Amino acid sequence: MNNKGKRPFGKILMILMMAFFYLPILYMIIFSFNDGKSLTSFTGFSLRWYQHMLESNDMMEALYTTFSVALLATFISTAAGTIAAIGLSKSKKIVRNLMEQVNNLPMMNPEIVTAIGFMLLFITFNVQKGYITMLLAHIAFCIPYVMLSIMPKMRQLDPNLADAAMDLGATPWQALIKVIVPQITPGIISGALIAFTMSVDDFIISYFVTGGGVKNLSIIVYTMSKRVNPSINAVSTLMVVIIAAVLLIINLASMLTAKRSKKDVIARRRILPGAVTALAAAAVVCVIKFGGGSPDRPFEGQTLHLYNWGEYTGENIIGDFEEETGATVVQENFDSNEQMYIKVANGESYDILVPSDYMIQRLLEEDLLQKLDHSKLDCMDKIAEDVKGLPYDPENDYSVPYFWGTVGIVYDKNKVDIKDLEEKGYNIFLDQKYKGDVYLYDSERDSFMMALKALGYSMNTTNEQEIREAYDWLVQCVETMETEIVMDEIIDNMAQGRKALGLIYSGDATYVMDENEDMGYYLPEGGTNLWSDAMVIPKNARNPELAHAFINFASDYDGAYDNSSYVGYTSANQEVMDDIYGDGGVYEGINAYIPRTGYAQDEVFVYNEDTKKLLGDLWSRVKIAASNAD
């Protein structure tokens, strides 16, 4: 009777566990067919994101890299791990115990420690980071898992088995291949499958050891997740389908061969997982490499290394540029100006960077940029006058604007009275009427800009007393308003109307307003940050000629239109800006798309090292205050 009472509970628990694990995957698969860009609101069935995935060179190359590295790492690490495990089993006990502890250390280490260790190793020996370094790192961290799977099987073997085989006439090699290996095959298969899974799944180590534009799927997904991009769901669904197909085939094959002789079963089990996985990966590689014909490239051999923000290029601009010029574009992405600066300052070579205004100022001060050859540029007359000649580069000797905009307040028109915004400006973030209904953006630069402007100060102030007052303002905001500090998730959250208001970049507000007509964008009279991101050429660029060609292409109508219409940020091309905002334009009438210009209180951010350090320290304290308030 007691057992009967426990069965329903056990079934319910099992169902809940299955739902916990698989509902997110089901949710992802459903939204991979969403017609809209939202990751949370289903607007209709469409295959557009699968088409976008297949047309994206970055995603296809990432799939190719993921599977090719995983297969090679699995094969090599399995062979090396098997040989090491067999050799270790024949060693003295003290050596075996010591080596087993050494083998366990990489698995117990935090992955970030291993990643940094590999990165420093490659830097020390001046190894160019790319595909090979990623492969070597994957092999190294997979071997311990293979050995861990095989060692228990080695302990179960009769230590005299190999000697008995040789007494019967077998050579040492035959004893190894025909006697030892078949006995430990289950451990080898387990180790190989773990190695393959670890390699496909790895992000942290791959992120630190790669370079030259080589990215696996994990890195691509991380980059895409920084902004709204439903192609994440499509490419992740493809991975789920491939892995599910491999598992299904393996299990069906095992069932069909269950009545065969034990020898046949062992042999099949030995080759089937690797063969099936290899076929699946080969299919992916074929789709990537041979899915469509490519025209002859008259300039094949030239490569442009582009270092840009994640999700900051249109759907077609890279492919169109490659088709027109015959060059290959290797694009790497950064999450912040500071991350970009570290690589450039340490000598990594790129042909084009797309930093923000204040970072361009810093790069110029440190003599890390080269002057543009304006005789090779035919784009300057197409650039809007309001975004040319900014303080960090008054003659545009070093930079050509890419995107520009403002930082303002996105708000729900159904929850926020426009009169409150007009009366209070940024101080609306202290209004108890909106307690628990506001977002702050996780950026010390933008958050302190808001606080300083709310207090009537310049956002470029170096007066420590004024900065301390702004810090107190922000602490009051997070402690009394139940403020949620977010990053790019504000985009989809505000598009779904989850809060009343938040601090946001104008390009993100453009997307939000396009998705939800109840959303508005307001620039307080106290002023804001008039920002710009621009294309520059580093001093150590390897192909400045091609860099100038890309700057022209990205600034011309077609390239600039593709960029701006897809990303949502304001184009620096005046004609593109007018067309996108005007009648019938992609963002017709959306005021967030057109930056406010000629307003005396709006400022361009100026870089100051001492102020930056102070703001970073104080912002960390603001976030601590926010977590304590929660």
C-alpha positions in Angstrom: 0.0 0.0 0.0 2.8 2.3 0.9 4.5 1.6 -2.5 1.3 2.4 -4.3 1.2 5.8 -2.6 4.8 6.5 -3.6 4.3 5.7 -7.3 2.2 8.7 -8.2 4.6 11.0 -6.4 7.5 9.5 -8.2 5.8 9.9 -11.6 4.9 13.5 -10.8 8.5 14.2 -9.8 9.8 12.6 -13.0 7.3 14.6 -15.1 8.4 17.9 -13.4 12.0 17.1 -13.9 11.5 16.3 -17.6 9.5 19.6 -18.0 12.3 21.5 -16.2 14.9 20.1 -18.6 13.0 20.0 -21.9 10.5 22.9 -21.8 13.2 25.5 -22.4 14.4 23.5 -25.4 10.8 23.2 -26.7 10.4 27.0 -26.2 13.6 27.7 -28.2 12.5 25.4 -31.0 9.0 27.1 -31.3 10.5 30.6 -31.3 13.0 29.6 -34.0 10.0 29.7 -36.3 8.8 33.1 -35.1 8.1 35.6 -37.8 9.1 38.6 -35.6 12.4 39.5 -34.0 11.1 39.1 -30.5 12.5 36.3 -28.3 9.4 36.3 -26.1 6.4 37.2 -28.3 5.3 34.8 -31.1 3.9 36.8 -34.0 3.5 34.1 -36.7 5.1 31.1 -38.3 8.1 31.8 -40.6 11.4 30.1 -41.8 13.1 33.5 -42.1 15.6 32.9 -39.3 16.6 29.5 -40.8 17.2 31.3 -44.1 19.2 34.0 -42.4 21.2 31.3 -40.6 22.0 29.5 -43.9 22.9 32.8 -45.6 25.2 33.9 -42.8 28.8 33.1 -43.5 29.6 33.6 -39.8 27.1 31.0 -38.6 28.0 28.4 -41.2 31.7 28.8 -40.6 31.0 28.5 -36.8 29.1 25.2 -37.4 32.0 24.0 -39.5 34.6 25.0 -36.9 32.5 23.5 -34.1 32.2 20.0 -35.7 35.6 19.8 -37.3 37.4 20.8 -34.1 35.1 18.4 -32.1 35.8 15.5 -34.4 39.5 16.0 -34.6 39.8 16.7 -30.8 37.8 13.6 -30.1 39.8 11.3 -32.3 43.2 12.6 -31.2 42.3 12.9 -27.5 40.8 9.4 -27.5 43.8 7.9 -29.1 46.2 9.7 -26.8 44.1 9.1 -23.7 43.8 5.4 -24.4 47.5 4.9 -24.9 48.2 7.0 -21.7 45.7 4.9 -19.7 47.2 1.6 -20.8 50.7 2.8 -20.2 49.8 4.2 -16.8 48.1 0.9 -15.8 51.5 -0.8 -16.2 53.4 1.8 -14.1 54.4 1.5 -10.5 51.6 2.2 -8.0 53.2 5.5 -6.7 53.6 6.8 -10.2 50.1 5.7 -11.2 48.5 7.4 -8.1 50.5 10.6 -8.7 49.5 10.8 -12.4 45.9 10.1 -11.6 45.9 13.1 -9.3 47.6 15.2 -12.0 45.0 14.0 -14.5 42.1 15.1 -12.2 43.5 18.6 -11.7 42.3 20.1 -15.0 38.8 18.7 -14.5 38.6 20.2 -10.9 40.1 23.6 -11.9 37.6 26.4 -12.7 37.4 26.5 -16.5 38.4 30.2 -16.6 41.7 29.3 -15.0 42.5 26.7 -17.6 41.4 29.2 -20.4 43.7 31.9 -19.1 46.5 29.4 -18.7 46.2 28.3 -22.4 46.0 32.0 -23.5 49.2 32.9 -21.6 51.0 29.8 -23.0 50.2 30.8 -26.6 51.2 34.4 -26.0 54.5 33.4 -24.3 55.5 31.2 -27.3 54.2 33.8 -29.8 51.7 31.3 -31.3 49.2 33.0 -33.7 45.8 32.3 -32.2 43.2 30.7 -34.4 41.9 27.3 -35.5 45.1 25.4 -34.5 45.3 26.9 -31.0 41.6 26.1 -30.4 42.1 22.6 -31.6 45.2 22.1 -29.4 43.4 23.5 -26.3 40.4 21.2 -27.0 42.6 18.2 -27.3 44.4 19.1 -24.1 41.3 19.5 -21.9 39.6 16.4 -23.4 42.4 13.9 -22.7 41.8 13.8 -18.9 38.1 12.9 -19.5 39.1 10.1 -21.8 41.6 8.7 -19.3 39.0 9.0 -16.5 36.6 6.8 -18.5 39.2 4.2 -19.4 41.1 3.7 -16.1 38.3 1.8 -14.3 38.2 -0.6 -17.2 41.9 -1.1 -17.0 41.7 -1.9 -13.3 39.1 -4.6 -14.0 41.4 -6.4 -16.4 43.4 -9.5 -15.4 47.0 -8.2 -15.3 48.2 -11.4 -16.8 45.9 -11.2 -19.9 48.4 -9.7 -22.2 51.1 -12.2 -21.1 48.7 -15.1 -21.7 48.0 -13.8 -25.2 51.8 -13.6 -26.0 52.3 -17.1 -24.5 49.8 -18.3 -27.1 51.8 -16.7 -29.9 50.5 -13.2 -30.2 52.9 -10.3 -30.7 52.8 -7.4 -28.2 50.9 -5.3 -30.8 48.4 -8.1 -31.4 47.9 -8.6 -27.7 47.2 -4.9 -27.4 44.8 -4.6 -30.3 43.0 -7.9 -30.2 43.0 -8.6 -26.5 43.4 -5.4 -24.4 41.5 -2.9 -26.5 38.3 -5.0 -27.0 38.1 -5.5 -23.3 38.2 -1.7 -22.6 36.1 -0.6 -25.6 33.1 0.5 -23.5 35.4 2.9 -21.6 37.0 4.1 -24.9 33.5 4.8 -26.3 32.4 6.6 -23.2 35.5 8.7 -23.2 35.1 9.6 -26.9 31.5 10.7 -26.4 32.4 12.8 -23.4 35.3 14.4 -25.3 33.0 15.2 -28.3 30.3 16.6 -26.0 32.9 18.7 -24.1 34.4 20.1 -27.3 31.0 21.0 -28.9 29.8 22.6 -25.7 32.9 24.6 -24.7 32.8 28.4 -24.7 35.2 29.8 -22.1 38.4 28.1 -23.2 37.5 28.6 -26.9 36.9 32.3 -26.3 40.3 32.9 -24.8 42.4 30.8 -27.2 40.9 31.8 -30.6 41.7 34.6 -32.9 41.8 35.6 -36.6 38.0 35.5 -36.8 37.8 31.8 -35.9 34.7 31.2 -33.9 32.8 28.1 -32.8 29.1 28.0 -32.2 29.3 28.9 -28.5 31.2 32.1 -29.3 28.7 33.0 -32.1 25.7 32.5 -29.8 27.3 34.6 -27.1 28.0 37.4 -29.5 24.4 37.2 -30.9 22.9 37.2 -27.5 24.2 40.7 -26.8 21.4 42.0 -29.0 18.0 40.7 -30.1 18.7 38.0 -32.8 16.3 35.1 -33.2 18.8 33.3 -35.4 20.2 32.1 -32.1 17.1 29.9 -31.8 17.5 28.6 -35.4 21.2 27.6 -35.1 20.6 26.1 -31.6 17.6 24.1 -32.9 19.8 22.8 -35.7 22.3 21.6 -33.1 19.6 19.9 -31.1 18.3 18.1 -34.3 21.8 16.9 -35.3 22.5 15.6 -31.8 19.0 14.0 -31.5 19.5 12.3 -34.9 22.8 10.9 -33.9 21.4 9.5 -30.6 18.4 8.1 -32.4 20.5 6.3 -35.0 22.8 4.9 -32.4 19.9 3.5 -30.3 18.0 2.1 -33.4 21.2 0.4 -34.6 21.8 -1.1 -31.2 18.3 -2.5 -31.2 18.6 -3.9 -34.7 21.9 -5.6 -33.9 20.8 -7.0 -30.5 20.4 -10.5 -31.9 23.8 -10.6 -33.6 26.8 -12.3 -32.2 28.6 -10.6 -29.4 31.7 -10.1 -31.6 29.6 -8.2 -34.2 27.9 -6.1 -31.6 31.3 -5.1 -30.0 32.7 -4.2 -33.4 29.7 -2.2 -34.4 29.6 -0.4 -31.1 33.2 0.5 -31.6 32.8 2.3 -34.9 29.1 3.4 -34.9 29.1 6.5 -32.7 32.1 8.0 -34.4 30.9 7.0 -37.9 27.4 8.4 -37.4 28.8 11.6 -35.8 31.3 11.9 -38.6 28.5 11.5 -41.2 26.4 14.1 -39.4 29.3 16.5 -39.2 30.3 15.8 -42.8 26.7 16.7 -43.9 27.0 20.0 -42.0 30.4 20.7 -43.6 29.0 20.0 -47.0 26.2 22.4 -46.5 28.6 25.0 -45.3 31.3 24.5 -47.9 29.3 23.3 -50.9 25.8 24.4 -50.3 25.9 27.0 -53.0 28.3 28.0 -55.7 30.5 31.0 -55.3 31.7 33.2 -58.1 35.3 33.6 -59.1 37.0 36.1 -56.9 39.4 38.4 -58.8 41.1 39.5 -55.6 41.2 36.2 -53.8 44.0 36.1 -51.2 43.3 39.6 -49.8 41.8 39.6 -46.3 40.2 42.4 -44.3 40.3 42.0 -40.6 37.4 43.9 -39.1 36.9 44.3 -35.3 33.4 45.5 -34.6 30.6 45.4 -32.0 28.6 42.2 -31.8 25.4 42.4 -34.0 26.5 45.7 -35.5 26.4 44.8 -39.2 23.6 44.3 -41.6 22.5 41.0 -43.1 24.2 41.4 -46.4 26.9 44.0 -46.2 29.8 41.6 -45.6 28.7 39.1 -48.3 28.1 41.9 -50.8 31.5 43.5 -50.1 33.2 40.1 -50.6 31.3 39.5 -53.8 32.1 43.0 -55.2 35.8 43.0 -54.2 36.7 39.4 -54.1 38.2 39.9 -50.7 37.5 37.9 -47.6 36.3 39.6 -44.5 37.3 38.2 -41.2 35.1 39.9 -38.5 35.7 39.6 -34.8 33.4 41.1 -32.2 33.9 42.9 -29.0 31.5 43.7 -26.1 33.0 46.9 -24.9 35.4 49.6 -26.0 37.7 48.5 -23.2 37.8 45.0 -24.4 38.7 46.2 -27.9 41.4 48.6 -26.5 43.2 45.7 -24.6 43.7 43.7 -27.8 44.7 46.7 -29.9 47.1 48.1 -27.2 48.7 44.6 -27.0 49.6 44.6 -30.7 46.9 42.5 -32.2 46.5 43.5 -35.8 43.2 44.6 -37.4 42.5 46.6 -40.6 39.4 48.4 -39.3 38.1 49.1 -35.8 34.7 50.6 -34.9 35.2 52.2 -31.5 33.1 54.9 -29.8 34.0 58.6 -29.7 35.9 58.7 -26.4 37.9 55.6 -27.2 38.9 57.1 -30.5 40.3 60.0 -28.5 42.2 57.6 -26.3 43.6 55.7 -29.3 44.7 58.9 -30.9 46.4 60.1 -27.7 48.4 56.8 -27.6 49.3 57.1 -31.3 47.6 53.8 -32.2 45.7 55.1 -35.3 46.9 56.0 -38.8 45.7 59.0 -40.8 43.1 58.2 -43.4 44.1 58.8 -47.1 41.2 61.0 -48.1 42.3 60.7 -51.8 41.0 57.1 -51.5 37.7 58.0 -49.8 34.7 59.1 -51.9 32.3 58.9 -49.0 32.8 62.0 -46.9 30.3 64.1 -49.0 27.6 61.5 -48.2 28.0 61.8 -44.4 25.6 63.9 -42.4 27.1 67.3 -41.4 26.0 66.9 -37.8 28.1 63.9 -37.2 31.3 65.2 -38.9 33.9 67.3 -37.2 33.2 66.1 -33.7 35.7 67.2 -30.9 37.6 63.9 -30.8 38.5 64.3 -34.6 37.6 67.8 -35.8 38.9 67.3 -39.3 37.9 63.7 -39.7 41.6 62.9 -40.3 41.3 59.6 -38.6 37.7 58.5 -38.5 34.6 58.1 -40.7 31.3 57.9 -38.8 29.5 54.6 -38.8 26.5 54.9 -36.4 25.4 57.8 -34.1 22.7 58.6 -31.7 21.7 59.6 -28.2 20.9 58.1 -24.8 17.4 58.8 -23.5 14.4 57.5 -21.7 12.2 54.8 -23.2 8.7 54.8 -21.7 5.4 53.1 -21.8 2.8 55.7 -22.9 0.1 53.8 -21.0 2.0 54.0 -17.7 4.0 57.3 -17.9 2.5 60.7 -18.3 4.5 62.8 -20.8 4.0 65.8 -18.5 6.0 63.9 -15.8 8.8 63.5 -18.2 8.8 67.1 -19.3 8.6 68.4 -15.7 11.2 66.0 -14.1 13.4 64.8 -16.9 15.9 62.3 -15.5 14.6 62.9 -12.0 11.6 60.8 -12.9 13.8 57.9 -11.9 13.3 59.1 -8.3 9.5 59.4 -8.6 7.9 57.0 -6.1 5.0 56.7 -8.6 7.2 54.5 -10.7 8.7 52.5 -7.8 9.6 49.0 -9.0 8.9 49.9 -12.6 12.2 51.3 -13.9 15.3 50.0 -15.5 18.9 51.4 -15.2 21.5 50.5 -17.9 24.5 48.7 -16.6 27.1 51.3 -17.7 28.8 53.7 -15.4 29.3 56.2 -18.3 25.6 56.4 -19.2 24.2 56.1 -15.7 26.5 58.8 -14.4 25.6 60.9 -17.4 21.9 60.7 -16.4 22.7 61.5 -12.7 25.0 64.5 -13.6 22.5 65.9 -16.0 19.7 65.5 -13.5 21.7 67.6 -11.1 22.5 70.2 -13.7 26.2 69.3 -14.2 28.2 68.5 -17.3 28.6 64.8 -18.0 32.3 65.5 -18.6 32.9 67.1 -15.2 36.2 66.4 -13.5 34.9 67.9 -10.2 35.0 65.1 -7.7 32.3 66.8 -5.5 29.9 66.9 -8.4 30.6 63.2 -9.2 30.0 62.3 -5.6 26.7 64.0 -5.7 25.8 62.0 -8.8 26.8 58.9 -6.9 24.5 59.8 -4.1 21.7 60.4 -6.6 22.2 56.9 -8.1 22.3 55.2 -4.7 19.0 56.9 -3.8 17.6 55.6 -7.1 18.5 52.0 -6.5 17.7 52.0 -2.8 14.3 53.7 -2.9 12.9 52.7 -6.4 13.5 49.0 -6.5 15.5 49.6 -9.7 16.5 46.7 -11.9 19.9 47.1 -13.5 20.1 45.4 -16.9 22.0 45.4 -20.1 20.7 44.5 -23.6 17.8 42.5 -22.1 16.1 45.9 -21.7 15.4 45.9 -25.5 13.1 42.9 -25.5 11.7 43.6 -22.0 10.6 47.1 -23.0 9.3 45.9 -26.3 7.0 43.7 -24.2 6.1 46.5 -21.9 7.4 44.9 -18.7 8.4 48.1 -17.1 7.2 51.7 -17.2 10.5 53.3 -18.2 14.3 52.8 -18.6 17.5 54.4 -19.8 18.4 53.2 -23.3 20.4 53.9 -26.4 18.5 55.5 -29.2 19.1 52.7 -31.6 17.6 50.2 -29.2 14.7 52.5 -28.5 14.1 52.5 -32.3 13.7 48.8 -32.3 11.4 48.9 -29.2 9.2 51.5 -30.7 9.0 49.6 -34.0 7.9 46.5 -32.1 5.4 48.2 -29.8 3.6 51.4 -30.7 2.8 52.1 -27.1 6.5 52.8 -26.4 8.0 56.3 -26.6 11.4 57.9 -26.5 12.1 61.2 -24.6 15.3 63.3 -24.4 15.2 65.5 -21.2 15.9 69.2 -21.5 18.9 68.8 -19.2 20.8 67.3 -22.1 22.2 63.9 -23.0 25.2 62.1 -24.5 25.4 62.6 -28.3 27.5 59.6 -29.1 29.1 58.3 -32.3 30.9 55.1 -33.4 33.3 55.5 -36.3 35.5 53.4 -38.5 39.3 53.9 -38.0 42.4 52.2 -39.2 45.0 51.1 -36.6 48.7 51.9 -37.1 49.6 48.2 -37.5 46.8 47.4 -40.1 48.1 44.9 -42.6 45.8 46.0 -45.5 44.9 49.7 -45.3 44.1 49.7 -49.0 41.3 47.3 -48.5 40.3 49.1 -45.3 39.7 52.3 -47.3 37.6 50.3 -49.8 35.4 48.9 -47.0 35.0 52.3 -45.4 33.7 53.6 -48.8 31.4 50.5 -49.2 30.0 50.8 -45.6 29.4 54.5 -46.1 27.8 54.3 -49.5 24.0 54.0 -49.8 23.5 50.3 -50.1 25.9 49.3 -47.4 24.8 52.0 -45.0 21.1 51.2 -45.7 21.6 47.5 -45.0 23.5 48.3 -41.7 21.0 50.8 -40.4 17.7 49.2 -41.4 18.8 45.9 -39.9 20.5 47.1 -36.7 18.2 50.1 -36.0 20.9 52.6 -35.2 21.1 55.9 -37.0 23.1 55.8 -40.2 25.8 58.4 -40.8 24.8 58.6 -44.5 22.4 61.5 -44.8 20.4 60.1 -47.6 20.0 56.7 -45.9 18.9 58.5 -42.7 16.3 60.5 -44.5 14.9 57.5 -46.4 14.7 55.2 -43.4 12.9 57.9 -41.3 10.8 59.4 -44.0 7.5 58.3 -45.7 7.5 54.6 -46.2 10.8 54.1 -44.5 11.7 51.2 -42.2 11.5 53.4 -39.1 9.0 56.0 -40.4 8.3 58.7 -37.8 10.1 57.0 -35.0 11.7 59.9 -33.2 14.4 57.8 -31.5 16.0 57.2 -34.9 16.8 60.8 -35.6 19.4 62.2 -33.1 18.8 65.6 -31.5 21.3 68.1 -32.9 22.3 71.7 -32.2 21.1 71.5 -28.6 23.6 73.2 -26.3 23.1 70.9 -23.3 23.9 67.8 -25.3 27.6 66.7 -25.1 30.1 64.4 -26.7 31.8 62.2 -24.1 35.4 63.1 -23.4 37.9 60.5 -22.2 39.7 61.1 -18.9 41.6 58.2 -17.3 41.3 59.4 -13.7 37.6 60.2 -14.0 36.9 56.8 -15.7 38.5 54.9 -12.8 36.5 56.9 -10.2 33.3 56.3 -12.1 34.0 52.6 -12.4 34.7 52.3 -8.7 31.6 54.3 -7.7 29.4 52.4 -10.1 30.4 49.1 -8.5 29.3 50.5 -5.2 26.0 51.6 -6.7 25.4 48.0 -7.9 26.3 46.7 -4.4 23.7 49.1 -3.0 21.2 47.8 -5.5 21.8 44.2 -4.6 21.5 45.0 -0.9 18.2 46.8 -1.5 16.8 43.7 -3.1 
